[in-house]
């Protein structure tokens, strides 16, 4: 789970890193969720389709709960 509360901007490299990290964790039976992006970052993540592969949550607790339920082993 990545808490994005202090992140104000993500370049294309940063966005690609989120996808890379999500895929790498998935291959290990683990899960990634993003939490608390600001309004601009949230919109950016959704416009480019990150939310199609990595869920985005308003709170850390929601993200942690989702991750806990989506990890194997």
The 8 nearest C-alpha neighbors of each residue, nearest first, counted from 0:
[[1, 32, 31, 33, 63, 62, 2, 66],
 [0, 2, 33, 34, 3, 32, 31, 59],
 [1, 3, 34, 4, 35, 33, 0, 59],
 [4, 2, 36, 6, 35, 5, 34, 1],
 [3, 5, 35, 36, 6, 2, 37, 34],
 [4, 6, 3, 7, 2, 36, 37, 35],
 [7, 5, 3, 4, 8, 36, 9, 37],
 [6, 8, 5, 40, 37, 9, 39, 4],
 [9, 7, 6, 40, 10, 39, 13, 37],
 [10, 8, 13, 14, 11, 7, 40, 6],
 [11, 9, 13, 12, 14, 8, 15, 16],
 [10, 12, 14, 13, 15, 9, 16, 47],
 [11, 13, 15, 10, 14, 16, 9, 17],
 [14, 12, 16, 10, 9, 15, 11, 17],
 [13, 15, 11, 17, 16, 12, 9, 10],
 [16, 14, 12, 18, 13, 17, 11, 19],
 [15, 17, 19, 13, 14, 18, 20, 12],
 [18, 16, 20, 14, 15, 19, 21, 13],
 [17, 19, 21, 15, 16, 20, 22, 14],
 [20, 18, 16, 22, 21, 17, 23, 15],
 [21, 19, 23, 17, 18, 22, 16, 24],
 [20, 22, 18, 24, 31, 19, 23, 17],
 [21, 23, 25, 19, 24, 20, 18, 26],
 [24, 22, 20, 26, 25, 21, 19, 27],
 [23, 25, 29, 27, 21, 26, 22, 30],
 [24, 26, 22, 28, 29, 27, 23, 30],
 [25, 27, 23, 24, 28, 22, 29, 21],
 [28, 26, 24, 25, 29, 23, 71, 30],
 [29, 27, 71, 25, 26, 70, 24, 30],
 [28, 30, 70, 24, 25, 27, 71, 31],
 [31, 29, 66, 25, 70, 24, 69, 21],
 [32, 30, 0, 21, 66, 53, 33, 24],
 [31, 33, 0, 54, 62, 53, 55, 1],
 [32, 34, 55, 1, 0, 56, 2, 54],
 [33, 35, 56, 2, 59, 58, 57, 55],
 [34, 36, 57, 4, 3, 58, 2, 56],
 [37, 35, 3, 41, 4, 40, 34, 38],
 [36, 38, 40, 39, 41, 35, 4, 7],
 [37, 39, 41, 40, 42, 36, 43, 35],
 [40, 38, 42, 41, 37, 43, 7, 36],
 [39, 41, 43, 42, 37, 38, 36, 44],
 [42, 40, 38, 44, 36, 39, 43, 37],
 [41, 43, 45, 39, 40, 44, 46, 38],
 [42, 44, 40, 46, 45, 41, 47, 39],
 [45, 43, 41, 49, 42, 47, 46, 40],
 [44, 46, 48, 42, 43, 47, 50, 49],
 [47, 45, 43, 48, 44, 42, 49, 41],
 [48, 46, 45, 44, 49, 43, 50, 42],
 [49, 47, 45, 50, 51, 46, 44, 52],
 [48, 50, 44, 51, 52, 45, 53, 47],
 [49, 51, 53, 54, 48, 52, 45, 55],
 [50, 52, 49, 48, 53, 54, 45, 47],
 [51, 53, 50, 49, 54, 18, 48, 21],
 [54, 52, 50, 32, 49, 51, 31, 55],
 [55, 53, 50, 32, 33, 56, 52, 51],
 [54, 56, 33, 34, 32, 50, 53, 57],
 [55, 57, 34, 58, 62, 33, 61, 35],
 [56, 58, 35, 34, 55, 59, 61, 36],
 [59, 57, 61, 60, 56, 35, 34, 62],
 [58, 60, 62, 34, 61, 63, 2, 35],
 [59, 61, 63, 58, 62, 64, 65, 34],
 [62, 60, 64, 58, 59, 63, 65, 56],
 [63, 61, 59, 65, 64, 60, 56, 32],
 [64, 62, 60, 66, 65, 61, 59, 67],
 [63, 65, 61, 67, 62, 66, 60, 68],
 [64, 66, 62, 68, 63, 67, 61, 69],
 [67, 65, 63, 69, 68, 64, 30, 62],
 [68, 66, 64, 65, 69, 70, 63, 30],
 [67, 69, 65, 66, 70, 64, 71, 63],
 [70, 68, 66, 67, 30, 65, 71, 29],
 [69, 71, 29, 30, 28, 68, 67, 66],
 [72, 70, 28, 29, 69, 27, 68, 30],
 [71, 70, 28, 29, 69, 27, 67, 68]]
